[in-house]
Amino acid sequence: YKGKILLVGDFQQLPPVKGGYAFQSEQWNNLNIKTHQLNTIRRSDNKEFSELLNRARYGKINTADDKFLKSCEDKSINELEYTFIFSTNKKADAHNKRMIEKLAGSGKAEEYKTELDLKFEDNIKLNRYEKEQILKDSPFDTKLVLAKNTPILITINDKEQGLANGQRGIFKGTTLTGEAIIELEDKRKVTLKKHIFQHKAQANGKDINVNITQYPIRPAF
């Protein structure tokens, strides 16, 4: 190959899961790569904050940095109006639950049971605990809890309605026929039926195929 290749990246991100860094490979040395480091920060002209971020890249946050970051926190915001980001699903689920209870107020949030349809050989029967464990290991809870006006993420692609996995919306309730009513960010309203998701699981030492039926949405506070 006689052309030129530009490789762009940041080795201070998460390390590779397998195989080591690119510059540790034999191919890296054989390619005779010329390295250029970008040093000018374009996203901020705040020198103090920029230097703090550079220390954070190396995991060297100090006490002064910690104090500065905490001083930036705004505790006066209305939690219902903002999206929060968490490092684990457990923390995100706990926040979603608290916000849904807050949104419901004196009313009651609606619960939509997640249904399991087990497809397997030898007629293996599962008890309630085993079914709950399968749901725990899947992307679903035993029930979906929502209050009216809960922000949600759509978890399927629907070409007919122009919906994409990861798209945001607001849960507005259900129709008389049991479809979820979603108001999208462009104020367009769509309805979603319960969807069958296929999931592989284990039971009694065997691999089984599980059909999980639930609305293709999840809370997104």
PyMOL commands that set and color helices and strands:
alter all, ss='L'
color gray80, all
select helices_A, chain A and resi 22-24+26-30+47-57+63-71+79-81+89-104+128-137
alter helices_A, ss='H'
color red, helices_A
select strands_A, chain A and resi 110-113+115-119+143-146+150-154+168-174+180-184+189-192+195-203+206-214+217-219
alter strands_A, ss='S'
color yellow, strands_A
deselect
rebuild
show_as cartoon
